Amino acid sequence: MRIAAYQFDVTGDINNNLSIMKNAVKEAKDEGADLIVFCECALTGYIKRDVDDLKELDRVCIDKSINAIGQMSVNYNISIITGSIAFDTNCYNRAYLFTPNGKIDWYDKRALYGWDEETFICGDKKGIFELDGLKIGLRICFEVRFPEYFRELYIEDTDLDIVLFYDVSDTDDTERYELMMSHLKTRAVENVTPVLSVNSIRPYQTAPTCFIDRSGKVICECKRNETRMLIIDHDKKDYDFGEKGRKLYSDRLLGLE
């Protein structure tokens, strides 16, 4: 599978975000991508940073935009993952998955703290999806701090874990950026599963858009604070000696043998 991850300056202007995403989808398709991934709340902007109050959000516009993204997926024959504030009976911090057959699925963030806890309802899905022969696990931002959320994915034997971030700072906090990179590397190594992450970029990006292999090596990474697209080819591969050892002991510790 060829995967694109697109980082850009997410704002509270839904139509502007959608326009940027549409251009990115076309670019990704031109690059031969089968899947493109955008960050947490990429469509709507993030609460208390781009959106002061939920009352400011045009729910009709969100619904129309979700339909438009679904149609993009069909028209360009490409799967799309993007974050958005979502309304149904309650309000959620949601990661949507659109596929070219017209299907829409989603995962709602569960690790809610601060603004998230004040605004959203905790999700109840595991966040595991089948896509073009790969089993993909989805996680959102703060959840990267907790190995338990990724152990759930390990138990389900995911082939790729994807993390949608909206992790930015008003100051150029490079130490936080490196910390978040360390979390991603650790999640990849301890679960012997590649990790793809994608983030917003404004005003200062404090988590990476990158692809990390299952031994913790950063295969590719977008330059911080700049609109960029990352392209990676990912397929199932045999485990090397060290990876086999980590799986062996993880299976023993989790009682999976």
C-alpha positions as CSV (number, residue, x, y, z in Angstrom):
1,M,0.0,0.0,0.0
2,R,1.2,3.5,-0.9
3,I,0.3,5.9,1.9
4,A,0.4,9.7,2.0
5,A,0.3,11.8,5.2
6,Y,-0.4,15.5,4.7
7,Q,0.5,18.2,7.3
8,F,-0.9,21.7,6.9
9,D,-2.0,24.8,8.7
10,V,-5.4,23.8,10.1
11,T,-7.7,26.7,11.0
12,G,-11.3,27.1,12.2
13,D,-12.4,27.8,8.6
14,I,-14.0,24.6,7.5
15,N,-14.3,25.5,3.8
16,N,-10.6,26.5,3.7
17,N,-9.5,23.3,5.4
18,L,-11.7,21.3,3.0
19,S,-10.2,23.1,0.0
20,I,-6.6,22.3,1.1
21,M,-7.6,18.7,1.7
22,K,-9.1,18.4,-1.7
23,N,-5.9,19.6,-3.4
24,A,-3.9,17.2,-1.2
25,V,-6.1,14.3,-2.1
26,K,-5.5,15.0,-5.8
27,E,-1.7,15.4,-5.2
28,A,-1.7,12.1,-3.3
29,K,-3.5,10.3,-6.1
30,D,-1.1,11.7,-8.7
31,E,1.6,10.2,-6.6
32,G,-0.1,6.8,-6.7
33,A,-1.3,6.7,-3.1
34,D,-3.9,4.3,-2.0
35,L,-4.5,6.1,1.3
36,I,-4.1,9.7,2.5
37,V,-4.1,10.7,6.2
38,F,-4.8,14.1,7.7
39,C,-4.4,15.2,11.4
40,E,-6.8,15.3,14.3
41,C,-9.6,17.8,13.7
42,A,-8.2,18.6,10.3
43,L,-11.6,19.5,8.9
44,T,-13.1,21.7,11.7
45,G,-10.1,22.9,13.6
46,Y,-9.4,22.1,17.3
47,I,-11.6,23.3,20.2
48,K,-10.3,26.3,22.2
49,R,-7.5,26.8,19.6
50,D,-9.3,27.3,16.3
51,V,-12.8,27.1,17.7
52,D,-13.7,29.0,20.9
53,D,-17.1,27.4,21.4
54,L,-19.0,24.6,19.7
55,K,-21.8,27.1,19.0
56,E,-19.5,28.7,16.4
57,L,-19.4,25.5,14.3
58,D,-21.8,25.2,11.4
59,R,-23.1,21.7,11.7
60,V,-24.7,21.8,8.3
61,C,-21.3,22.8,6.8
62,I,-19.6,19.9,8.6
63,D,-22.2,17.4,7.3
64,K,-21.8,18.7,3.7
65,S,-18.0,18.6,4.1
66,I,-18.1,15.0,5.3
67,N,-20.2,14.1,2.3
68,A,-17.8,15.9,0.1
69,I,-14.8,14.0,1.5
70,G,-16.6,10.8,0.9
71,Q,-17.3,11.7,-2.7
72,M,-13.6,12.6,-3.1
73,S,-12.7,9.1,-1.9
74,V,-15.0,7.6,-4.5
75,N,-14.0,10.0,-7.4
76,Y,-10.3,9.6,-6.8
77,N,-10.4,5.9,-5.9
78,I,-8.4,6.6,-2.7
79,S,-9.1,6.0,1.0
80,I,-9.0,9.0,3.3
81,I,-8.5,9.3,7.0
82,T,-9.2,12.6,8.6
83,G,-10.0,14.1,12.0
84,S,-13.1,16.2,12.7
85,I,-15.3,17.4,15.5
86,A,-18.4,15.2,15.0
87,F,-22.0,15.6,16.1
88,D,-24.7,12.9,16.4
89,T,-26.5,12.4,19.7
90,N,-23.3,13.7,21.4
91,C,-20.1,15.5,20.4
92,Y,-17.0,13.5,19.6
93,N,-13.4,14.0,18.6
94,R,-13.5,11.7,15.7
95,A,-11.2,10.1,13.1
96,Y,-13.1,9.2,10.0
97,L,-12.2,6.6,7.4
98,F,-13.6,7.0,3.9
99,T,-13.1,4.2,1.3
100,P,-13.7,4.3,-2.4
101,N,-16.7,1.9,-2.2
102,G,-18.5,4.8,-0.5
103,K,-18.3,3.3,3.1
104,I,-17.6,5.7,6.0
105,D,-16.3,4.4,9.4
106,W,-14.8,6.1,12.4
107,Y,-12.9,6.0,15.7
108,D,-13.7,8.4,18.5
109,K,-11.0,9.5,20.9
110,R,-11.1,7.9,24.3
111,A,-8.2,9.6,26.2
112,L,-10.0,12.8,26.9
113,Y,-8.4,15.4,29.1
114,G,-8.6,19.2,29.6
115,W,-10.5,20.8,26.7
116,D,-11.3,17.4,25.2
117,E,-12.9,16.2,28.5
118,E,-14.9,19.4,28.8
119,T,-16.2,19.1,25.2
120,F,-16.4,15.5,23.9
121,I,-17.9,12.2,24.9
122,C,-15.6,9.2,25.2
123,G,-15.7,6.8,22.2
124,D,-16.4,3.1,22.5
125,K,-14.8,1.6,19.4
126,K,-11.4,-0.2,19.3
127,G,-10.3,1.7,16.2
128,I,-9.3,-1.3,14.0
129,F,-10.0,-1.4,10.3
130,E,-9.3,-3.6,7.3
131,L,-8.0,-1.8,4.3
132,D,-6.6,-3.3,1.2
133,G,-5.4,-6.4,3.0
134,L,-3.9,-4.6,5.9
135,K,-5.3,-4.4,9.5
136,I,-4.9,-0.8,10.6
137,G,-5.2,0.6,14.1
138,L,-6.2,4.3,14.7
139,R,-5.3,6.4,17.7
140,I,-5.7,10.1,18.4
141,C,-3.1,12.4,20.0
142,F,-3.1,12.1,23.8
143,E,-3.6,8.3,23.5
144,V,0.0,7.9,22.3
145,R,1.1,8.5,25.9
146,F,-0.5,5.3,27.1
147,P,0.9,1.9,26.0
148,E,-2.4,0.2,27.0
149,Y,-4.2,1.8,24.0
150,F,-1.5,0.3,21.7
151,R,-1.4,-3.1,23.4
152,E,-5.1,-3.4,22.4
153,L,-3.9,-3.1,18.8
154,Y,-1.1,-5.6,19.4
155,I,-3.5,-8.2,20.6
156,E,-5.5,-7.7,17.4
157,D,-2.3,-8.1,15.4
158,T,-2.5,-4.8,13.4
159,D,-0.1,-4.4,10.5
160,L,0.1,-0.6,10.9
161,D,-0.9,1.9,13.6
162,I,-1.8,5.4,12.7
163,V,-1.8,8.4,15.1
164,L,-3.6,11.6,14.3
165,F,-2.1,14.5,16.3
166,Y,-3.2,18.1,16.9
167,D,-0.1,18.9,19.0
168,V,1.1,22.4,18.6
169,S,2.6,25.2,20.8
170,D,2.7,29.0,20.9
171,T,6.5,28.7,21.4
172,D,9.1,26.7,19.5
173,D,9.1,23.7,21.9
174,T,11.6,21.3,20.3
175,E,11.9,19.3,23.5
176,R,8.2,18.4,23.4
177,Y,8.6,17.5,19.7
178,E,11.4,15.1,20.6
179,L,9.4,13.7,23.5
180,M,6.4,12.9,21.2
181,M,8.8,11.3,18.7
182,S,10.1,9.1,21.5
183,H,6.6,8.0,22.4
184,L,6.0,7.0,18.8
185,K,9.2,5.1,18.5
186,T,8.5,3.3,21.8
187,R,4.9,2.4,20.7
188,A,6.4,0.9,17.4
189,V,9.2,-1.1,19.2
190,E,7.1,-2.5,22.1
191,N,4.3,-3.6,19.7
192,V,6.6,-4.6,16.8
193,T,4.3,-2.6,14.6
194,P,5.1,0.3,12.2
195,V,3.6,3.7,13.2
196,L,2.5,6.5,10.9
197,S,1.8,9.9,12.5
198,V,0.4,13.2,11.1
199,N,0.1,16.6,12.8
200,S,-1.0,20.2,12.2
201,I,1.8,22.8,11.9
202,R,0.7,26.1,13.4
203,P,2.1,28.0,15.2
204,Y,4.8,25.6,16.2
205,Q,4.6,21.8,15.5
206,T,5.3,19.7,18.6
207,A,4.7,16.2,17.3
208,P,6.0,14.8,14.0
209,T,4.5,13.7,10.7
210,C,6.6,10.6,10.1
211,F,6.7,6.9,9.5
212,I,8.6,4.7,12.0
213,D,9.3,1.0,11.3
214,R,8.6,-1.7,13.9
215,S,12.2,-1.5,15.2
216,G,11.9,2.2,16.0
217,K,13.8,3.6,12.9
218,V,12.4,6.8,11.4
219,I,12.0,6.0,7.8
220,C,10.8,9.4,6.7
221,E,9.7,12.6,8.4
222,C,8.2,15.9,7.2
223,K,10.1,19.1,8.0
224,R,8.5,20.8,11.0
225,N,6.2,23.8,10.6
226,E,5.9,23.5,6.8
227,T,3.1,22.3,4.6
228,R,4.3,19.0,3.4
229,M,3.3,15.6,2.1
230,L,5.0,12.4,3.1
231,I,4.8,9.3,0.9
232,I,5.6,5.8,2.1
233,D,5.2,2.4,0.6
234,H,4.1,-0.1,3.2
235,D,3.6,-3.9,2.9
236,K,3.8,-6.8,5.3
237,K,7.3,-8.1,5.8
238,D,8.9,-11.0,7.6
239,Y,10.1,-10.3,11.1
240,D,13.9,-10.0,11.7
241,F,15.6,-11.8,14.7
242,G,15.1,-9.0,17.2
243,E,11.5,-8.5,16.2
244,K,10.7,-12.2,16.6
245,G,12.2,-12.0,20.1
246,R,10.0,-9.0,21.1
247,K,6.9,-10.7,19.7
248,L,7.7,-14.0,21.5
249,Y,8.0,-12.3,24.9
250,S,5.0,-9.9,24.3
251,D,2.9,-12.9,23.5
252,R,4.1,-14.7,26.6
253,L,3.4,-11.7,28.9
254,L,0.0,-11.2,27.4
255,G,-0.9,-14.9,27.6
256,L,-1.3,-15.1,23.8
257,E,0.7,-18.3,23.3
